[in-house]
Amino acid sequence: MVSQGRKAFLVLLQAAVVVLAFLLMDTPSSKDWRPATALVPRGSSSSEVARLLAAKNILRHPLVFRMLVAGTRSGKRMRHGEYSFPAPPSAVEVWWKLYRGEVTRYAVTIPEGSNLYDIAEILGGRELADPGQFLETAASPPVLRRLGIPGATAEGFLFPETYQLEKSMSAEDILEIMARQFRRKYLPEWEARAREAGYSLLEVVTIASIIEKETGVKEEEPLVSAVIRNRLALGMPLQMDPTVIYGLKRFGAELTKKDLQTPSPYNSYVNRGLPPGPIANPGISAIKAALYPADADYLYFVSRNDGSHAFSKTLQEHNRGVASYRKEKSAE
């Protein structure tokens, strides 16, 4: 009569032989293989993962995969997300990749001066977020409160940088990553500087966003900041074209005289003071310029048609500059 211990040993031995047999048969063939990807949904069980990968012909022996998961008790350790398989994997390789959480990440660069609509388009083009859902989430009051964003949207508080993003991330996940980076980059001494100047964080970022859109020349940013500060101090309308463009949502289009007269909270020709919020996501240099403007009495500036600007203290001087540079442009 066979003892219980011997029976258990025989069962384990048979199971080991079965697993070994499957592993030996599981040597993948590269013939006709095409690089494959699979998106493992959040909360998937090992059985669901096995079925998903088998349906995509990534996993040749789901039973081996499930036995590996069960034997190592690693079901709860496997990460959800998108996985790439450039070469045909064995069941062990599939298990190891999921166990280590080797999800596919995409490098996404958000340029300085990008607005929410630009970011939504970038993410949509990479199939990392639905643009409409991203914009809706970026204006969600509960999300903004949780992220500590003081504006009506996340505009201005998504730091422009290169991020490693995953397709399993939600729009809120992506917003949180970018907003946290903004908080890391915004130095504590800048908060003190803003308080000294009598500006809130929202106002500082709004000024920085206008600076970012008005000039691409870093050396000019403190001068543009001085113009904004001086106009605000005198109660003059800012008369900054990028604010009008943002209000109209006509990005890339030439402004008309009618546009400049069209009522909008962002139209700094018809309204005095700052617009209600940022018009883009500024970089570090623009934020610093907003906090540390140049010591200058300039009230005007005009494009030189080469990316740089001529700054003036008086309207008469400014009008001469406008006439001169317009004449140059028409002669080109």
C-alpha atoms as one frame of an Amber mdcrd trajectory, in Angstrom:
protein
   0.000   0.000   0.000   1.434   3.384  -1.118   1.806   5.970   1.674   0.231
   9.433   1.432   3.678  11.041   1.292   4.701   8.823  -1.615   1.467   9.639
  -3.432   2.111  13.363  -3.038   5.670  12.903  -4.282   4.458  11.010  -7.362
   1.899  13.728  -8.144   4.565  16.403  -7.886   6.926  14.333 -10.025   4.284
  13.866 -12.694   3.491  17.568 -12.658   7.183  18.380 -12.986   7.495  15.994
 -15.942   4.463  17.626 -17.621   5.861  21.116 -17.105   9.285  20.038 -18.363
   7.701  18.492 -21.417   5.782  21.681 -22.156   8.901  23.786 -21.647  10.836
  21.629 -24.074   8.046  21.980 -26.631   7.776  25.685 -25.918  10.943  26.577
 -27.799   9.548  29.269 -30.119  10.038  29.347 -33.855  10.922  32.597 -35.585
   9.348  31.424 -38.828   6.621  33.815 -40.002   6.778  35.706 -36.686   5.699
  39.336 -36.731   6.490  41.700 -33.852   3.438  41.732 -31.598   2.017  43.890
 -28.819  -0.634  43.212 -26.207  -2.388  45.572 -23.825  -3.061  43.878 -20.492
  -6.018  45.635 -18.829  -5.833  46.769 -15.218  -7.037  44.065 -12.809  -6.695
  41.143 -15.239  -6.362  37.681 -13.703  -3.604  35.297 -14.819  -6.215  33.222
 -16.685  -7.472  36.303 -18.522  -3.906  37.326 -19.370  -3.161  33.829 -20.663
  -6.268  33.844 -22.868  -5.464  37.325 -24.179  -1.887  36.436 -25.097  -2.906
  33.088 -26.580  -5.538  34.784 -28.755  -2.792  37.029 -30.162  -0.574  33.953
 -30.800   2.031  35.374 -28.429   1.611  32.579 -25.879   1.885  29.110 -27.372
   1.233  27.163 -24.157  -1.086  29.077 -21.798  -1.103  26.174 -19.334   2.635
  26.502 -18.726   2.223  30.240 -18.178  -0.581  29.695 -15.681   1.410  27.010
 -13.838   4.383  29.359 -13.597   2.163  32.099 -12.173   0.553  29.706  -9.707
   3.833  28.064  -8.697   5.540  31.387  -8.041   2.446  33.068  -6.612   3.190
  36.033  -8.843  -0.320  36.746 -10.152  -0.717  39.945  -8.136   2.755  41.136
  -9.048   2.182  41.236 -12.789   1.709  44.786 -14.053  -1.010  45.887 -16.412
   0.027  47.818 -19.506   1.230  47.354 -23.062   3.894  44.718 -23.721   5.955
  44.337 -26.871   7.310  41.084 -28.219   9.753  41.768 -31.064  10.823  38.093
 -31.119   8.711  34.967 -30.525   8.756  34.382 -26.736   8.525  31.218 -24.694
   5.987  30.945 -21.873   8.797  31.548 -19.382   9.881  34.702 -21.218   6.301
  35.990 -21.304   5.880  35.330 -17.595   9.212  36.963 -16.750   8.405  40.083
 -18.792   5.044  40.538 -17.055   6.508  39.674 -13.650   9.177  42.374 -14.063
   6.602  44.818 -15.432   8.575  45.522 -18.610   5.787  47.585 -20.150   6.361
  49.536 -23.349   7.006  53.229 -22.746   6.831  56.031 -25.281   9.031  59.113
 -25.190   6.737  62.097 -25.685   8.142  65.619 -25.910   5.955  68.565 -24.933
   7.634  71.697 -26.359   7.763  74.934 -24.382   4.773  77.097 -25.207   2.483
  74.181 -26.052  -1.102  74.720 -24.960  -3.616  72.105 -23.856  -4.867  71.663
 -27.408  -1.336  71.057 -28.673  -0.720  68.479 -25.961  -4.026  66.733 -26.668
  -3.057  66.512 -30.346   0.411  65.154 -29.525  -1.003  62.476 -27.225  -3.729
  61.582 -29.705  -1.189  61.217 -32.495   0.717  58.698 -30.385  -2.520  56.926
 -29.379  -1.763  57.608 -25.724  -4.964  59.506 -24.957  -8.198  60.482 -26.619
  -7.825  64.251 -27.305 -11.410  65.082 -26.335 -11.231  63.108 -23.115  -7.865
  64.648 -22.264  -9.245  68.187 -22.669 -12.336  67.306 -20.651 -10.237  65.850
 -17.832  -7.932  68.885 -17.907 -10.965  71.050 -17.081 -12.459  68.759 -14.427
 -12.814  70.645 -11.098 -12.250  67.491  -8.963  -9.097  66.637 -10.907  -7.788
  70.201 -10.676  -8.442  70.311  -6.927  -6.657  67.009  -6.408  -3.644  68.201
  -8.406  -3.559  71.585  -6.657  -4.025  73.556  -9.889  -5.532  77.016  -9.187
  -6.908  77.701 -12.687 -10.127  76.740 -14.446  -8.085  74.249 -16.497  -4.655
  72.659 -16.251  -3.349  75.157 -18.809   0.032  76.531 -17.750   0.691  73.875
 -15.117   1.791  71.004 -17.370   5.548  71.292 -17.481   7.052  71.138 -20.995
   9.490  68.242 -21.053  10.072  64.763 -22.495   8.027  62.130 -20.665   8.037
  58.343 -20.707   4.358  57.460 -21.010   2.460  54.181 -21.177  -0.662  53.352
 -23.147  -2.342  51.996 -20.044  -2.230  55.462 -18.442  -5.461  57.409 -18.174
  -5.761  61.071 -19.117  -5.728  61.889 -15.405  -2.544  59.841 -14.914  -0.788
  61.849 -17.638  -2.012  65.165 -16.275  -0.774  64.205 -12.823   2.707  63.325
 -14.109   3.043  66.675 -15.905   1.542  68.705 -13.068   3.828  67.061 -10.514
   6.816  67.922 -12.686   5.700  71.551 -12.714   5.599  71.537  -8.912   9.077
  70.009  -8.755  10.456  72.659 -11.092   8.774  75.648  -9.446  11.248  76.624
  -6.754  10.229  77.639  -3.201  12.060  80.967  -3.534   9.869  81.778  -6.526
   6.809  81.501  -4.318   8.326  84.052  -1.958   9.253  86.298  -4.890   5.676
  86.182  -6.209   4.283  87.121  -2.791   6.684  90.079  -2.592   5.470  91.302
  -5.976   1.837  90.814  -4.996   1.124  88.110  -7.573  -0.591  84.769  -7.134
   0.789  81.593  -8.662  -1.920  81.728 -11.332  -0.952  85.298 -12.247   2.751
  84.442 -12.436   2.117  81.499 -14.735  -0.280  83.598 -16.835   2.397  86.267
 -17.331   4.988  83.572 -18.092   2.711  82.000 -20.696   2.279  85.324 -22.490
   6.043  85.881 -22.451   6.541  82.371 -23.852   4.202  83.058 -26.768   5.408
  86.588 -27.488   9.076  85.837 -28.076  11.278  82.894 -28.956  14.420  84.815
 -27.990  15.317  83.906 -24.416  17.306  87.112 -23.862  14.182  89.160 -24.638
  11.945  87.457 -22.098  12.790  89.791 -19.158  12.113  92.765 -21.455   8.702
  91.430 -22.480   8.032  90.809 -18.799   8.918  94.443 -18.066   6.452  95.643
 -20.716   3.686  93.524 -19.183   4.469  94.683 -15.636   4.673  98.347 -16.706
   1.381  98.228 -18.586  -0.367  96.539 -15.681   0.985  99.164 -13.267  -0.315
 101.993 -15.474  -3.690 100.347 -16.076  -3.021 100.049 -19.808  -4.467  97.132
 -21.786  -1.746  94.599 -22.543  -2.646  94.394 -26.258  -0.884  91.058 -26.707
  -1.927  89.143 -29.841  -1.367  85.623 -28.430  -4.050  86.207 -25.793  -6.573
  87.073 -28.513  -5.610  83.983 -30.500  -6.113  81.789 -27.440  -9.543  83.227
 -26.785 -10.612  82.629 -30.378  -8.976  79.159 -30.543  -7.720  80.076 -34.006
  -4.190  78.799 -33.607  -1.890  79.446 -36.532  -4.247  81.926 -38.239  -3.500
  85.583 -38.973  -5.389  88.010 -36.770  -7.701  90.583 -38.344  -8.876  93.959
 -37.029 -12.232  92.330 -36.351 -10.516  89.681 -34.238  -8.894  92.362 -32.094
 -12.333  93.860 -31.423 -14.098  90.541 -30.747 -15.135  90.311 -27.079 -13.457
  87.498 -25.141 -12.116  87.126 -21.602  -8.718  86.603 -23.248  -8.851  89.642
 -25.526  -6.231  91.923 -23.997  -7.106  94.690 -26.466 -10.647  95.198 -25.119
  -9.938  94.132 -21.511  -7.501  95.587 -19.024  -5.396  93.462 -16.722  -4.362
  89.866 -17.161  -6.511  87.285 -18.946  -8.305  84.815 -16.620  -5.558  82.219
 -16.920  -2.482  81.030 -18.816  -2.547  80.697 -22.598   0.205  78.068 -22.820
   2.561  75.984 -20.712   5.727  78.031 -20.133   9.237  76.767 -19.593  11.649
  77.675 -16.807  13.153  80.758 -18.452   9.744  82.330 -19.103   8.659  81.677
 -15.507  11.879  83.252 -14.220  11.333  86.246 -16.506   7.802  86.674 -15.147
   9.232  86.822 -11.633  12.358  88.830 -12.468  11.525  91.391 -15.184  14.188
  93.654 -16.625  14.616  97.029 -14.989  13.313  98.961 -17.991  10.625 101.548
 -18.759   9.501  99.948 -22.013   5.792  99.953 -22.826   5.849  98.714 -26.419
   7.623  96.264 -28.692   7.372  95.343 -32.349   8.703  92.433 -34.358  11.831
  92.985 -36.419  10.663  90.193 -38.754  13.597  87.983 -37.766  12.194  86.588
 -34.518  13.529  89.428 -32.384  11.798  92.637 -31.272  12.463  96.367 -30.964
  11.383  97.834 -27.619  10.137 101.400 -27.106   9.249 103.677 -24.199   6.877
 105.988 -26.064   4.032 105.498 -28.524   5.694 107.859 -30.982   8.882 105.813
 -30.960   6.867 102.614 -31.273   4.882 103.897 -34.248   8.104 104.775 -36.054
   9.339 101.246 -35.441   6.083  99.707 -36.666   6.200 101.742 -39.875   9.852
 100.887 -40.464   9.567  97.133 -39.954   6.310  96.893 -41.892   8.022  98.664
 -44.800  10.878  96.167 -44.622   8.465  93.253 -44.591   6.487  94.510 -47.581
   9.734  94.998 -49.509  10.766  91.358 -49.070
